[in-house]
Amino acid sequence: MSTDNGDRADWRSPIDADLVGNLDALMRDLDDIEATATAALSDQPMDRSTAQRMASAPKRLTYGELTTYNQERRRVQAWGEAEIADILDPVALKHLDEWRNAQRIAWERSDLIVVGVAGLLGALATLYDTQIDTAVLEGLSWLKKSNLLSQWERDAARLSIDYTGPKFGGPAHRARSAGHDIGRFFNALNQVRTGTFEGTRWEDGQRVVEQVATTRSGMPFANAPEAHLALALLLKHWAADFVTPMSLPLPGWTLLYEMPDRELRKFAHDAYAGTNAGDGLNLRSGLLSPGLGMVTTEVIIRTHTHLSAYCKTGTPRLATAAAAKRTEMLLASHAVAGAVSLSKTAAAAAAGESLVAARHLNIPALLRIGILSLTVRSDAVARAAAGAPPWKQLLEDEAATWTLPEAAAIIDLLVAQDPAHTVGGDM
């Protein structure tokens, strides 16, 4: 990192000015001691004024007295303002920068207020999830009547993924095979390309993969061997189905219907079907509708943190520590919505909704909470790794300086002056 004059204020700003001044004075004293020792070892004349000043320096000063003493020296000798960049080498400056960036920033009162507001809105969105989903469905129903969606529906008619024969029919047929599962994209695309339906059912505990190439009336399914045409048809079909009350199943949901456990298959079917068409757990009610509340929370927290950064630093860009605080705030806000979601689901199940109560789960918020929790943990580990070294390591590092050639030369000089002197004696 650059240490020119333009950056020095950034280094000094979070560090106590008195501490920097005392460190600067100490470095100057160490330089004088090193120069005096070098002159003595090389039989060169020493600076008498420097030696006299060091000999007459006051001892046993408190930290406050030492600070005052060094400030007076700085004024008398016109040293100028002390800069941390002048004291530390580039490696130490880099470590300091990493340490500063990794430190946790304490929350301010405004942060608590913003988290409270965002959490409240997220909780309200979860409490009134049914009403929000109804409003979203009305908007999508209007979209379904548009000329574009109507044309797409006609273009993608008679595809194999819409097979509704025995064991695969009914209002919840979209959850009984991979054709309408966006999480099983390649399986669905292959069915469109070949014009062959493929589904899994269980008979007497045995897994049966059924393939059908014609409609129930004997007509062959439409197909599109070219990948790009099949992709266009599949996306049009999904878009037309998404705006219907039953929407599409959640990504990967159809895999539950292929499990050997009958109760699990029943859960997958009933949770998607719901008690009435459209009130089950699907892509709209499980992700889109609750996602609106999650997005609102994200917008509030992110706007606050970036605006605060702009007011303090002149740029909306967040430093590492500020980004870590934003993660903490997001986690706290989403946790409120997640807790309300779990509580409402449990209450609905106890009230008699049974498996259909799963539709109250705020899946986006719960997934976001998991991701944010891992990020907060990772930030904590990074802070611990960037912390100051333990005292034992500092002692070992300082003790290692006595292996320097200058230290060895001093010991040889002492031994030469007094042959009876030993290193382990009076030193």
N, C-alpha and C positions, 0 to 999 in steps of 0.2 A: 504493500500500500504506500502511496506517495506520502512523503513527509515534508513537502515544501511548505512555505509560509502560509499558503492558502488553506492547508489542511490542519495546521497545528491547533487552531482554535477548536476543531472537532475533537482532537485528542484530549485537550485540556478541560473541555466543558464539564464532563461528568466527574472529574477528579478534584479533590479539595486543593485549592490554590496553595495553602500553607504546606501541605504535604509535598506538592511539586517543588515549592521553593526550598524546603529542607532537603529533599533528594538532590536538587541541583547544587546546593551548597556542599553536600556530602561528596558528590562527584568531583567538585572542584578541589576539595580537600584531598581526596584519594589521588587525583592527578598530581597534586603538589607532593604528596608522600612518595608516589612512584618516581617522580622526577628527582627528589632528594635521594632516594635509595639508589637509583641508577647512577647518580653522580658519585655517591660514596663508593659504590662497587667498582666504578671505572676510574677511581682516583682523580676525578674531575672536581673543580671547586663548586661548592654548594651555594645556593642562594641563601645568604644569611638571614635576610628579612623573612623569607618563607619559613626557615627553620625556627627563627625566634617567634614568629606568629603561632606556629603549631605548638611550640613549647609553652607559650603563655596563654593558650586557649583555655577558656573556663571549662571546668569539669563538673559532673554531677548536676547538670541542669535538668529541670523538668521539661516536658515537651513544650509547654507554653513559653518557658524562658528560652529554650533553644530556638523556637520560632521567632521570638522577638530579636534574639541575637543575630540570627541569619538575615532577618529583614533589614536590620541596621547595616550589616555588612554589604548587602545588596545595594542599599542607598548610597553608602559612602564610596564604594568601589564602582558604582555605576554599571552593574552587571546587566541591567535590563530585565525584562519580564522573563520568568522561567517558563520553559516549554517542555512538556513531557517528551516530545519528539527529539529534543536535544539530549535527553538522558538515556533513553532506551535505544538499543540497536534495532535494525529492521525486523529481526526475528521476534524480539520481545514486543515490538509494536504490533506485529501480526497477531501474536498471542493475546495482546491486550484487546485488539479489535474483535477477535473471536470471542473473548470472554464477555466483552460489553454487549455484543450482539446476542449472546446466548442467555443473558440474565433475564429473569422473569420480571415483567413490568406489573406493578401493583395496580389493581383496579381503582378508578376514581369514582366519585359519586355519580357523575354523568354516565359512566359505563353501567353501573348498577341500574340506573333508571331505564336506559335503553334496553338492557337485557330483560328487565321486568316487562316493558311494553311489548317487546318482540315475543317473549314467552307467553304473555297473555293473549296476544293475537293468535299465536299458534295453538294455544289451548282452546280458544273459542272456535277456531276452524275445525278442531277435532270434535268438540262437543256438538257442533252443528254440521257434522259431515254429511248426514243424510240430506239436509236442505241444500247444502252446497252441491252435492252430486246431482240432485234433482235439477238445479239451475243449470249445471253444466250439460246435463242430458238434454234439456230444452234447447240450449244453444246448438248442440250437435244435431238435434232433430231438424232444426232450421237449416243447418248446413247440408243435411242429407237430401233435402228437397232442392238443392241447387242443381243447376244444369250440369255442372262439372261432375259432381258425385253421381248423379243419375246416369250420366254417360259412362263413367267408370264401372258402375254396377252392371250395365249392359255389356260392356266390353269383356268383363271377367266372369260372365255367366257360364254355367254348365262346366265348372272345373271339377276335377276328381276330388278335391279336398272337401267338397260340399256333399259327399255321399252320406245318405241318412238311412241306410238299410238296417236290417236286424242287428241289434247290439250296438249300433252306432248312431241311431236316430234320436229324435226328441229335441225339445227346446235347447238342451245343453249339449248338443252334438259337437259343438266347437271345442269342448274340453275332453272329447273322447278319442281324439287322434291328433297327430302332429301338424296337420294341415293349417290350423289357425293359430299355432303357437309361434310367436316371433322369436322365442328362445330356441326353436328348432328349425331355423331358417332353411338350412340345406335339405333337410328331410322334406319340408313343404315344397321347396323349389323343385326337387326331383319328382314329386308327385305331379306337379304341373307340367314338367317337361315330358314325362312319359304318358300322362293321361291315365294314370293308374292310382287308385286310392289304396292306402296301406294303413292298417290299424291293428292294434293288439287287444285281444280279449282273453278271458280266462274261462275254461270249462273243466270242472272236476279237478281243480288245482293244477291244470296244465295250461301253459301259455300257448296261445294260438295267434299267429300273424296272418291276418286276412288281407288279400289283395283283390281289388275289384276294378275292372276296366270299362264297365258299362253302367249306365244309370239303371234304375229299377224298371224303367220301361224298355230296356234293351238298347238304348242309344249309347254310342261310345262317348266317353268324356272328351271335352276339348283338350287339346294338347299343344304345346309349343316347344319343339325340340331345341330350337335356338335358345341359348341361355339368356340373352338380353330380352327376347320377347317373353320368355317365361317369367323373368324377373318383373317386367312391366305389368303382366297380368296378375301376378301374385300381389304386388304392392297395391294395385287398383282394387283388387278383391278385399284385401285387408282394410284399406281405407274405407271402402263402402260398408264393411261389417263393423268397423270400429265405432261409427256414429249411430249404430243401432242400440236399443236398450240393453241387449245381452253383451254388446261390445266384443272384445277378444279376451281369452284367458290370459292370466299373468304369464310372463316368460318362464318356460319350463314347467308350467302347471300340469300339462298333459302327461308328463312323466309319472305323476302320482297315480294317474288312472291306469298305468301299465304295471304298477307294483303288484307283487303276489298277495299282499295283505288286503283282504276284502274291505275291512273297515277303512283303510287308507283310501281305497278307490271310492268308497261311498262318501267319504269326507270331501275328496276332490270334486266329485260330481255335485253334491248338495251345496257345498260352499259356493260354487260357481253358479248353480241354477237359482239359488235363493228361494224365497217363498213366492215371489212374483217376478215376472220377467224384468230383469235389469237391476234388482236390488241385491244381487249376490256380489261375490268378490271377483271382480274382473279388472281388465287393464284400465278402464276409466275410473271405476270406483276405488280401485286399489292403488293406483299410481297418479293418474291425472288430477282428480279432485283433491285428494289430500296433498298432492304436490304443490297446489296453489298456496296453501298455508305455509309449507316449508319454504317456498320461494320468497314469500313475503318476509319471513323471519330472516332469511339470508340477505335480502335487500336492505332491511333495516340495520342489521349489525354491520354489514360491509360498508354501507354509506356512512355510518357513524365513525367507524375506525379510520376510513380513508380521509374523511373530512377533518378528523382530529389531527391526523398526520400532516395534512396540508396546512392547517392553522399553526402547527408547531414547527414544521420544517420547511414549508414552502413547496412541498411536493406531496402528492397523494400516495406515492410509493411507500410501502411499509418495510421497515427494517425487520431483521429476523425476530427480534424480541417483540415488536409490535404485531407481527403476523402470528406469533405464538399466543399473544393475548387475544387476538381476534378469534383464534381457534377455541380458546377457553370460553369466550363469550357465546360463540355459536353452539358449543356443546351444552352450556347451561340453558340457553333458550330452547333448543330442540328437545332437551331432556324434559322440559315441562310438558310439551305436546306429546312426547312419547309416554310419559307417565299417565297423562289423561287418557291416551289411546288405550293403554293396557287396562286401566280401571274401567273404562266404558265397555270394553270388550267383555271383561269378566262379569260386569253387572248385567249386560245384555244376555249373556249365556245363562246366568242364574235366573233371569226373568223369563226364560223359555225360548229364546231364539236359537239355542243349541248351536249347531255348526255354522248357521248363517251369521252368528255373532262375529265371525272372523272378518266380516266386511268392515267392521269398525277399527280394525288394526291400521294404524297410520304407518304403512310399510316404508314410504320414503323417509319419514322422520326416524324410524327405528334403524334403517340402514345407515342414515347419515350419522346417527348417534354412535354406531359401531365404528365407523370410519374416523370420526372426530376423536373418539376415545383412544384409538390407536395412535393418532397424531399427537395428542396431548402427552401420552406416555413416551412417544419418541422424542418430543421436545424436552421432557424432563430428563431423559437419559443423556441427551445432547448437552444440557446444562451441567449435569454432573460430570460429564467427560471434559467439559471446558473449564471446570473449576480450578481453583488454585491448588498447587501440589501440596502434599502433606508435609508436616514439619520434618519427618525423617528424611524425605527426599531432599528438602532444602539443606539439611545438615550435611547430607552426603555430598551434595553439589558444592557447598562452601568448603567442606574439608578437602575436596579434590583440588582446590586452588593451591594447596601447599605442595603440590607436585610440580609447580611451575619452576623453571630454571632459576628465576630470581630468588625464590624461597630457598632452593638448595644452595645457591651462592651465599645467601645470608648465613645459613647454618655453617657452611665451610669457613666463612670469615670469623664467626664466633669461635669455632673450634681452633682456628689458627691463632687467635688472640689469647685463648685460654685452653691449652691442651687438656687440662683436667675437666673441662666443661663437657657435659654430655647432654644430648637432646632431651633425654628423659629426666634430667635433673631438675634445675631451677626454672626452666622455661614454662 
